[in-house]
Amino acid sequence: MTFADPWDQKISAFLLSPSQFLATTTCESFLAELLHELRNDKASDQLKILIVSLLLEHPTILCPSSSVGEETALELLSVFSHTPQKSIILKCNVMLAITNVIICTSCLANHTKMAEDWLDFLFQMIQDTNDYRCGLSHQPIRATACECLREMETCSPGLLSQKLEALHLLKQQETTVLHQSYCMLYTLGLKNAIRILTTQKNVTDLEFKSILGGNEGFAWKSNQLGLTLLPINMMVHVPRLPPGLDCKELKSIMSSLLEESYLHTPISQSALLRELVEVVAMVPGLSPTLFKSQLLRLFGTADVSLMHATLFMKDTFTDSLFTAEDENFLLKRLVGTAQHPLLRISEKLFCMECILHFPENRPISSSGEESLPVLVTPRLAASLHPTVFNDSATMLCRLNLLCLVHLEADEGEADKGISYLLEHIMALLKIIDNDGSREVVVTSFRALFIFLMHFNGMKELSEKVIDKLCDMYSRHSRLAPNLIGLANRIQEHLNDPVWSVKLLIGLQKCIMEMPPLQLTIHNLSWHLKILKRVAKEGQITQRNTIYLLLNILINSNLCERGNWQVGNAVLAVCRNLLEHPSIDQVFIELADLLQYISVYYDDTDIKEHARFYYTLLTNLSWEKLTGILAKGLDGGRAKERSHSAIMAENEGIASNLTVHKTNRHVLQLIKMQGEASQTSLESSEMLETTGEAKNWLEVYQGQFQTSGFGSEVTLRYSLTHAKDTDHLFDKVFTICLHFEMKDSNYAKVNDIHVPCVFRDRKPPEVQVKLKPFQPYPTTLCVSAIFTTQDGRSWHSRLPDVSVSFSEIFLPLPLPPNTSCECKEQVFDRIWEAAASGNPDKSAISLFCFKTGDESLTDLIKTHFQGYLITDQQSKRFWKVLFFLPPKYHVLLKITQAEDAIQVSIATDNWELLPFVNSYLQNITDHCSTTVTDG
């Protein structure tokens, strides 16, 4: 295909980067050029189709506004009218471009005249059923018109809802291959019309029948209902019509559509079935047994799209349509199809994914996690065992499936199956041992990862795998990156370093025991990568690593050769050793190693780095040392003055590198006034409500009463100078705040880093995040390490910070849009549970005090405003709920009686009652109080 050179270059440049192309011109002028060329009779159809494709791919760039879109659509309509009938492909592409521009530039949403005229034009086109007027050559135009109408109906649901009778008549009249297109258009309009009807209240038979018999204009106002979530997601609530409607006519239509469906292509059948499934799901008067006659044909299909539609039907209707025998047959069918030799690999993988996520009639787990159906037994899945002859994707998918099968099997069958899988893993490792290709190595380690994710808890299996990996590494040091990656991924996904640590210990031992002849320059680089990773594990002793490195440097010519890559790899190991928590146990050995490198290694850069590490090791505490190294890893840049002071060997080096202690407080944390000290839960931690408090509470109890949210309470402070401090500390830099807890009721608080604090500037805000194990008041012991302008480092204690009981309060973790009614129902359910003694630590109590009406209103507004569930001020009644992380609650019912204010208290942890009592006494200390335990 050849084009005029200028257009060829323009179109290519625009498609490559529209923004860069339009930087040299304007979209208006380029659009005018495109439309002008489309009207050029001398231009070829191929060029015009390519120009039209620009409007199909980038309509909003070329038509930035609705008015421009409308004008462009009018121009394209003119081009369509003047295009000769023989250029049928061009005419179809222009029709698609007009539809695309109208939709994307909001002409359809804004109900412009162009959109209305185009809809009328399309509808007139499809009325020429069986090509009586325009002949067979016009058939592609009608097919395109149907697709354009479907697209407009999809983007504006309900647009055709008043044309259903006409569409049904056209569908019945059409007897050519386009019958399929008419069916799809009618079915989509029918589904959307019923979907709109479900949003109305008290739908009558007359309204229902009027939808099916509608033959009026286009329903432009239908999309004001905001139906943007079509098709329906069956995993959530399905909108339904009221029961009792007369569905005879609709049932007849549905039966007719299903009877004709076998004439459609598989993809069209699949789309049709999905639409009809959604219709049946929305209309209570229609039974899922309508699809019964289709099941036999669907069960025998090997087409992926039809299989997916069948499973969608299964997931929607479960045992309303599928019997236990149907379910068993369908699952066996999937197992057989997953290994059919005539299917493509992608189709087989799809079948195995369907087995993993098979929609059961009676699922045991509804958590959404990957779990096998009950019917998938080792016997059923025996034919799916992976082999070394499978392609990579198939083998990994089969392995994952069979791991789940044997993990849930009975003990005897499980042992046999796991042994087979272990033999398969060992076979893969043997292939690697025989110099397998890179693809084989990657696939084998992925398979090993899958196997360990399921069976890492079996000690004997884990040790066999570790022994095999270490044995392989002794012969193939090139596997170092794969082994490091495996250790890292296992550690990340299991949150348990045991297996990874055992592997790294085995690899360290393997390197230690290697004969000197194997420690070549090439192999040494791989060994150093392993030792670098080993040095990161605090549970592994590092003395042997240091001895090995020192021995290699002393007894070889590495230092004389001065290879920078090897020297840098050795220093990378040393850097990790400097951060090792047990560095004090190998202090002398590491110092000897660094000093030897700094003296004998024949590379200036390596020498200087070794000297730098040696200086840090011998002059800094471990805390300061790790802080400096961590900053270097983050890409931080030290001040030139500090760097030169460290590297220069002069009298001031010890002073600059020593951390000095202050005699008094230099800094202090002051609670920020006028702002809430605590934060609510993150949105990802909030439970989604279903509208029913009972259902919500069951989910809530399942999620909270076992482990809680693991929520954090954020306390906000200003970091300021203490009173009467020396002017030396007027400007302090790189402050590291360290926190220690006086009790074990909270998780360790991470260090907080503040860039600087200047006495004459606004103090910075510091957010301290507490993660309670028990929500009791506590005290934080705070210390700081910082640097002054003269380059010296200082350690100073800060005044202790007290955390009161009320600072731990959080609102109930519900989404922001939760209704007041739902909140009250939730409050009542939790109160009933606490009052009934569930859980065992629940308790109720009573607190009384006296105050005036105005004082009570002010007290509630001041202390309870963010936690109010019910505010019936006219009835002098309030409900308050505090959530105390990780999983406790305090509920208050405040009632104004004749002689006193009564505060009824309920909690699911009776140990909190003394703190609640103290809190209420503190906020009502001007009143007399009485407490009565419930």
N, C-alpha and C positions, 0 to 999 in steps of 0.2 A: 504494500500500500504506500503510495507516494503522495505527499502534500506539497503545496507551495512552500518554499523554504521559509519565508517570514512567519507564516502561521505555525509551521512545524516547530520552530524555535520558540515562539511565544507560548504556545500551549504547553510545551515541555517545561519551560521556565516557570510558568504559573503552577503547574502540578507539582513541581519540585519544591517550591516555597511560595505560597500565595502572598504572604506578608512581604517577603523580600521583593517579589515581582511588582507589587502595588506601591512599593516605596519609590519607584521610578515613574509611576503614572497614577491615575485615580481609578477607582472602581467604576465610576460613571462613564469615563471615556472608554475604558476597556470593555465594559458591557455594551456600549454603543457600537464598538467595533465588532463584537461578537454577533449582535443582532443584524448589523449591516451585512456581514458575511453570510449569515443564514438566508438573507433575502437575495443574495447574489446567484443568479441562475447559472453562472459559469462554474461555480464551486461544485466539487464532487460531493456525492452523498456521503462518502467516507469521512471527508473533512467536516461536513455539517454534523454528522453523528458524533464526532469527536468534540466539536464545539458544544453540542447539546450536553455531552457528558460532564462538561464543566459546571453547568447549571444543576445537574443531578448530584454532583459531589460537593459543590461549594455554593449552595443557593444563598445562604445568609451573608457570605462575603461579597458576592456580586450584587445582591439586593439587600442592602442594610436596613431598609425600612419597609413598612407595609405598603406605602404608596408606590415605592419603586418596584416592589414585588408585583403589585397589581398592573402597573404599566408594562412590566416585562412579560407577564402572563398574556396580556392583550397582544403584544408584539408576537409572541410565540404562537398564539391562536391564529394570527394573520399568516404566519409562516406555514402553519398546518393547513390552512385553507388553500394556499397557493401551491402546495407541494403536490406534484402529480401522483395519481393513484399507483403508478408503477413503483414509486419509491416507498413501498409499504413499511420497510424497516425504519426509515427516517421518520415517517409519520407516527409510528408507535413510540419512538424515542422522544419525539416532541410532545406527545400526549403525557408521557411520564414526567417530562421536565415541567410542563404546565402544572400538573398535580403537585409535584414536589415544591415548586415555588409558592403556590397558593397555600400549602400547608406550613412550610417553614417560615414564611414571612407573615404569618398570623392573619392572612386574608380570610382563611376559613374560620378561624376563631372570632374574627371581627365581623363576620357576615357581610363581606363586601359584595358589590354588585357583580364583580368578575367571578367570585367564588360561586355565587348563585347561578349565574349564566353557565358556568362550566359544568356544574352539577346537572343542570337541565340538559345540556348538550350530551353529556355522558349517558344520561338515562335514556335520551332519545336514541342513542347509538345501540344500546343493548335491547331496544324494543324491536329491532329488526331480526327476530328469531329465525333460525334456519336459513339465513341469508337470502330471503325472498326478494328484497329490494335491490341490494348492492352486489349480490353474487358471492361466490366462494372466496374470491380474492379479498373480500372485506372481512373475512373471519378473524385474522390477527388483530384488526382494529377493534372488533367487539371483545376479543379476549383481553386486550389491553384496557378497554373501557371498564370491564368487570374488575380488573386488578386495581385500577385507579379508584373506583367506587369503594372497594374493600379497604384501601389505604385511608381514604377519607373517613369512612365509618369507624375504622380503628382509632384514628386520631381524634375523632369527635363522636364518641359512642352515643348511639341513639339517633343519629342523623337520618337513618333510613327507617326509623321505627314506625312511621306513618305510611310507609310504602310496602308493607309486608304482603298485602294481598296481591298487589301488582307484581312483586318479585316472585311470589309463589306461582302465579299464572305464567310468567315468563319461563320459570324453571320447568314447568310441566310441558310447555309448548316446545322448548328447545330439545331437539333430538340429535344434534350433531355432537362432536367431541367437546363442544363448549358447554354441554350440560353440566359438566363438573364445575366450571367456573361459576355458572348460575347457582348451583347448589351451595357452593362455598359462600357466595355473596348473600344469599338468602339466610343461611344458617347463622352467619355472623350478625346480620340485622336482627334475627329472631332472638338470639342470645342477649344482645344488648338491650333490646326492647323489654325483655323479661327482667333483666337486671335493673333497669330504670323503674320498673313496676314494683320491685321489692323495696324501693325507698319510700313508697307511698303507704299511707295508713288506710286500713279498712278497704282493701281492694275488693270490688264487687265482681260478679260474673260478667256484668255488662262491660265494665272497664277491661276485664281480661279478654273478652271476645272482641272488643273494639280494636285491641292491639293486633290480633291475628287477622282481622278483616280491614285493616287500615289501608286506604288508597287515596291519601291526601298529599299535601306538599311535604317538603323536607322539614324535619323537626329541628329548627335552628336553636331553640332554647333548651334542648335536652341536656346539653353538656354543662349547663349551669349547676348541675348536681355534683360536679367534680368527680366524675367516674374515671379516674386516671389509673386505677389499679386492675383493669381488665387485662388479661383473663383472671378469673378468680384464683387466688392462692388457696388451695384446699387444706393447707396446714393450719389456716386460721379460720375464724368464724365465717360460715357461708351464709350470705343473705338469702332469706327464704320468703316465698309468698305465704299468705295465711292458708291453712288447710280448708278443705271443703269446697274449693272452686271446681267448676265443671271443666274437666280437662279432656273431654272426648275428642274435640277437634284437634287439640295440640297433640294428643296421643296418636291420632291418625297421621298427622304430619310427620311426627317423629318416626313412626313405623315405615312410612314411605321413604324417608331419607335414608334409613338404615337398610332397607331392601335394595336401594339403588347404589349403596356405597361400594359394593364390590366392583362396580364399573369404573371407579376412580383409580388413579395411580396410588401407589402406597403412601406417598407423602400427603397427597390430598385426603386419602382415607384417614390417615392419622390426625390431621387437623380437624376434619369433620367430626371424628369420634370425640375428640377433646371438647369441641364446642357443645356437642350433644350431651356429654357427661355433665358439663356445667349446667346445662338447662335442666336436666333431671334432678341435679342436686338442689336447684333453686325452687323447684315446683313439687310440693309434697304429694300432689295428686298423681304424679308419675312414678311408676315403680321401676327400680333398676333392672327388673327382669325383662325390660324391653330389649336389653342388650344380650339376652340369653342366646338368642339365635345366632349371634355373631361370634360367640366364644369359640365354637369348634373351629371356625376358619382362622380366628386369631391365634388360637393355640398352636396351629400348624405352621404359622408364618416364620420365615427366617429373616424378614425385613426388620431392620432396627427401628425404624420410625413406628411401624405398627406394633412392635413389641413394647416400645415405650408407651404408646397409647393404651395398650392392654394393662400395663403395670399402673398407669395413671388411673385407669378404671378400677383396678384392684385396690389401690390406695384410697380411692374415694368411697367405694361401696362395701369393701371388705366382705363380710359373710352375708350381706344383703343380696349379693349376686354370686359370689364364689363359695362353693361348698368346700369342705375339707379335702375331698377328692380332687376338686379343681385346683386347689392350692398346691397339693402334693404333685399333681401332674405338671403344673406350670413350673414348679421348681425343678423337677426332673428335666423338663424341656430346656430350661436355662442351662442346666449342667451339661446336657448333651450338646446344645448349641455352642457353648463356650469352648468346645474342643472339635468343632466340625471342620474338616480339612478344607472345605470349599469357601469358608468365610474368611474375610480379611482380618488381620490382627486387631485392628481397631474395633471391629464388631465383636470379636471374642472378648476383648477387654471390657467392652460395654456389658456383655452378658455376665461377666464375673463381678462387675460393679453392681449389677442388678441383684445378684445373689447376696452380696454383702449388705445391700440396703433393701432387701425384699420386704414389701409391705404385708405383714402377716395379718390374718384375721383376728388373732388374739395375741398381740405382742406382749412379751414379758416386760420389756423396758421401753419407756417412752421418752427417754432422755435425749434422743437424737444422736447419741454416740454410735460409733461403728460397732455393731454386734451381729452375730450370726442368727438367722432364724432357727427355731427349735428343730425344724425338719431337716436341717443340713447336718447330717451325721457323718462320721468317718466313712461309713459304708457308701453313702451317697456320693461323697466327694472323693472317693478313692481314685477315680479316673482323672482327677485334676491335680494329682501330685506333680510337683515341678520336676523337670529333668534338665540335664546339662545341654540337651539339644534344643530346648525352647529358646525363642528370641528373648532378649533382655526384659522387655516390658511384660511379656506373658509370664516369664519365669518369676519375676518379682511379685506380680499380682497373684499368681497361684500360691506362692510361698506365704504371702500374707494371709490369704484365705485359709490355707491348710494349718497355719499356726493357730488361727482362731478356732478352727475345727477341733484340733487336738488339745487345745488349752481347756476346752469345755467338755471334752469327752470323758467317759468313764475311765477309771484308773488303768485297767488292762489295755484298752484300746489306745489310750493316751500315750502310755509308755512305748507301745509299738510304733505309733505314728511319729512321736518325737524322735525316736531313734532313727527312723527313716529320714526325717528332716535334717538331723545332725549329720547323717551320712552324706546327704546332698550338699550340705555346707562344706563338709570335709572334701568332697569331690571337687567342688569349686576351688577351694584353697589349693588342692593338689594341682589343678590346671595352672594356677598362678605360679606354683612352685616349679612347674615345667616351662617357665617363661611365657606365660599367657600374654595376649595383647593388652593394650591399655583399656580397651572396651571391656574385656573380660575382667580385668582388675577392678574397674569401677563397679561393674555389675555385681561382682562377688562381694565387695565390701558393702554395697547396698543391701544385698541379701543377708549378709552377716548382721547388719544393723537391724533389719526387720526381725531376724531370729532372736537377737538379744533383747529387743524391746519386749518380746513376749515371754522369754524364758531366762532372763538374767537372774531371776531368783533361785534357779536350780544350780546349786553350788557345783555339783559334779560336771554338769554341762559347761558351765562358765570356765572352770579350770581347764577342761579339755581344749576349749577354743583358745584360751590364753596360751597354753603350752604350744599349740599348733602355730599360732601367730608368732610367738617368739622364735620358734624353730625356723619358720620361714624367713623371718627378718635376719637371722644369722647368716643366711645365704643370699638374701635379696634386700640389701639396705635401701634400695630405691623405693621400697614400700613405706618409708618413713612418713611422707605426707599423708598417705592413706590411713596409716595407723594413728597418727595424731588427729586427723579429722574424725576417725571413728571414736576415739576416746572423748573428744570434745562434744560430739553430737550425743553420745550416750549420756554423758554427764548433764547436758542441757535438758534432754527430754525426760530423764528419770529423776532429776533433782537429787541424785544419790551418787556420790563419787566413788563408791566402793569398787565397782567393776573396773572403772577407768583407772583408779589408783592401782589395783592389782595388775592390770595390763602394763602400766608405766613402770611399776616395780620390776616386773618380769623383763621388760625391754632394757631397763637399766642394768639388771643382772646379766643379761645376755651380752651387752656391750662390754661390761667389766671382764667377762670370761673369754672374750675373743682373743685369739692368738695375735701377736704383733703384726704378722704378715697380712692380716685382713684390715689393718688400720691404715689403708692407703689414703692419699689425699682425696680421691673421689669418694670413698666410703666414709671418710672422717666427716665430710660436710653433712652427710645424712645422719651420722651418729650425734653430731652436735645439735642438730635440729631436735632429735629425740631428747637429749639431755637438757636442752633449753625448756622443752615442755615439762620434763620431769621436775625441773627446778621450781616450777610454779606451784607444785603440790606441797602444801604445808605438812602433810602426813608422811611424806617420804624423807628419810634421812639423806643428806647430801654429801657426807664425808667421802664416800667412795667416788662420787663424781669429781670432786676436787682432786683427790689423789690421782685419778686417771688422767685428768688434764695436765697436772703438774708432771706426771711421769712421761706423758707423750712429749711435752715441750722439752724436758731435760734430756731424754734419751733419743731424740730424733733431730733432724736438721730443719724443723719447721721454723724456728726462730731465725736461723741464718737465711732461709729462703725468703722470709718476710712477706708471705702471701697475704694480701690485705683481706681477701674474702674469708680465709680460714681464721685469721686473727680477729676479724669482726664477729665471726660465729662464736669463737671462744668467749669474747667479751659479752655477747648476748646471753650466754649461759651465766657468766659472772653477774650480769645485771640482775637477772632473776634471782640469783643466789643472795644478792644484797637485800632483796625484799623478802627473803624467806623468814618465817617467824622464829625458827630455831638457829638464827645466824650466830648467836652467842656460843653455840656448841662447836661451830666450825670457824670461829673468828680468826684464829691463828693460821689455820690452813689456807683460808681464803686470802688473808693478807699476804702470805708467802707467795701464792699464785699470782696475785696482782702485781706484787713487787718484782717478781721474776720477769713477767711480761714487760713491765715498764723499763727494765734494765736491758734485757737481752733480745727482745723482739726487734727485728730489723725493718721496722716501718714506723715512721714518726707519728702518724695519726694514731696507730694502735698503741704506741707507747704513751702518748698524751692522754688518751682515754683511760688506759690502765692506771696511770698516775692519778688521774681525776677520781676514779673509783676508789683507789687506795686511800686518797685524802678524805673522801666522804666516809669510808668505812672506819677509819681510825680517829675521826674527830666528831662524828655526829651520833646522836642516839638513833635507835632503830626507827622511832616514830618520825624524827626529822628526816632521816635518810629516805624512808619510803615516800614521804611527802614530796621531796625534791624529785625523786625518780618518777613518781606518778605525774608530776607537773610536766616533766620532759616527755612522757608518753602522750600526754594530751596536746602536745604541740606548743606548750607555753614557752615563752622566751625570757630567760633570766636577765636581770639588769647587767649592763656591762661592768658596772663597778663591782657587783657581787661576784661575777664570773672571774674578773681579773684578780680579785682578792683570793679566790679559791686556787687559781692556777699559779699565782706568784708565790714564791717561797721567801717570805719575809717575816719579820717579827709579828706582824699583825694578823697572820693567818689563823692562829689559835683563837684570837679574840673575835674575829669575824665569823668563825664557824662554830663557836661555843654558844649554846643557848643559855642566856643569863636569866636569873629569877628576880622578879620584883619583890620589894618588901611589903607592898600594900596593893590594894585594888587599883587597877588602872582603868578598866572598862566595867560596865554593868549593863544588864538587860532590864529595860523598863517596859512594863505592860502598856500597850498602846491604848489610849483612852478614847471612848466614844465609838469604838468599833467592836463588832463581835469577835471574840477570841477564837471561836471554833468554826470549822467549816462543815458543811453538810457532806453527805456521801457523794462520791463520783457518780455520774449518770450511769456508767456501765455497771455500777454495783446495785442500782435500784431495781426492785422487782417490778415487772410489768403486771398491772392489774387486769383482771378479766371482767371486772364489774361486779363480781360476787365476792364478798368478804370471806365466805367459807372456803371457796376454792383458793383464794389468795393465801389464807392462813395456812392451809395444808402445804402449799408450796413454800411459804415463809418458814414454817416449822421444819420442813425437810432441809431447807438451806441453812437456817440459822442455828437451830438447836443442836446441830452436830458440830459445826465448826465456826459459825458466825460469818460475818462479812470480812473479818480481818481489816476493819476500818481504821483509818488514822484520824486523829484529832490534831488540828493545826492551831498552835498558839502563836500569836503575833506580838513581837517585841521590837523596841527600838534599841539599837546598840549605841550607847553613849559613853562619854568619859565619866569616870567616877569623880567625886569632889576632891579638890586640893591635890591634883596630880602634878608631877613634875612637867615642866615645859618640854622636856625631851620627848614626851609622849603626846604632844599636841597633834602630831601627824603620825599615824601608824598604818602600816601596809600589810597586805597578804595575811589577814587574820584568819586563823583556823580555830574555831570554837569546838571544844571537846566536852561531851556530856557524860556524866556517870549517874546511875540511878542509886538511890539509897535503899531500894527494895527490889524484889523480883516480880513486881506486878506489871511491868512494862517491858517491851522489847528494847534492845539496844538502840539508842538514838545515833543516827549517823552524824559525823562531823559536818559542820557548816563552814563554808569558806566565804569571807567577806573581803572585797578588794581593798578597801581603805576606810578609815574613820578620821575625819578632821574636826577639831574642836569648834572651828568657826563655820562649819557647814551643817546642813540638815542631817541628822543621824540616819543611817540606813536601817531599813526594816529587815528583821530576821524572823523567819517562819520555822518554828520548831515542831516537827511532826512526831507525835506520840502514838504508839500502837499498843493499846492496853491488852494485857492478859486478864486482869481484874480491874474494874473501873473504880479504883480507890484514889483518894488524894495522895499526892506524892511530892517529893522534893528533888530538884535537879541540882547536882553539883557541877559547876561550870568552870572550865579553865580555858585559857587562850594562849596560842603561840602566835607572835606577830613580829614584824620587822620595823625598826625605826629608820629615820632618814640617814643615819650614819652607817647603815648596812648591818647593824647588829640584830640578832634574834633574841626575843625575850619570851619568858613563860610567866604568866600571871593568872592568879585565881580570881574569879568573879564572885560576887555575892550569890549565895544559893537562891534558886528560883523555886517558889512554892506553886504548886498546881492544885487549885481547890477542886472540890467535888463538882461544883456547878460548871466548871470550865470543860468538863468531859461530856456535858450534855450535847446530844445531836438530835435533830428532828427525825421522825420516823422515815425510814428509807422508802418513800413512795415517789413515783414520777410527779413532776410539777403540776401536770394537768389532772391529777386525781380529784374526783369530786368530793365535796364535803360529806355527802351521804356515805360514800365508800369509806372515808376516813372514820366516820362514826361507827360504822359496822365493824371495821377492823379493831377499833378501840374496844368495843363491847365484847368481841370475841376473845381478845387477849385478856380482858378483865375477867370474863367467865372462866377462862382456863386457869388464871392465877387463883381465883376464888375457890376453884374446885381442887386445888392442890396439884395441878399438872403444869409444869414439872414438880418434882418432889420439893424443891427448894422455894416454891412459891409461898407468899404470905400476904396478908392484908393487915392494915393498921388504921388508926384514926388520930388526927391531930386537930386541936381546937385552939382558936385564939379570938380575941375581941378587937374590933376596929370599926370605924365609921364607913358609910357607903362610899364616900369619895376616896378615902384612904384605900379601901379594897380595890376600887377600880384602878387607882394609880399603881397599886402593888401588882396587879395582874398585868397591866400594860408594861410595867418596867421589867418584870422577871419572867413572865410566861408568854409574851406576845408571839414569839417564834415557834411555840410548841402547842398552841391552842388547837384543839380538835373541835370543840363546841363552845360558842360564845353566846349564851342566852342571857344577856345583861338585864333584859326586862324581867326575867324569872330569877335573876340572881343565881345563875347556875353555870358552871364552866367545867370543861373536861380538858385535861392537860396530859400530854404523853412525852416522856423523855426516852430517847434511845441511848443506851450506854454501851459502846462497843466493848467487846466484840459481839455480844448477843443478848444483852439484858435490857430490861425495860422498867421504868417507874411510871405508874399511871396515877393521876390525881383527879378526884371529883370534888370540886369546891362548891359548897352550898352555904348560903347565908340563912342561918336560922334566926329565931327571935332574939336569943341572948348571946350568940357567938357565931363565928365562922367555922364550919366543919370541913375538914379536908380528909376525905377518905383516900387511903393509899393502898395500891396493889403493886406487887413486884414479883418477878420470877426468880429472885435471889434475895432471901431474907437477910443475908449478911449486909445488904445495902441499907437496911432500915435505920441503923444508927446515923449513917451519913445523911439520909433523907431528913431525919428528925433535926439534926444539927443545922442543915441547910434552911429548913423552914423556920427554925428558931432565929437564925441570923437575919432573915429578911423580915421577920415580924417581931424583932427584939423589943419594940416599944409596947408590945401587948402582952398580957398574961397568957400562958399556954398550958394546955393539958394534953397528955398523950395516953391513949388507951390501945394496947396491942390487941389485934384481932385474932 
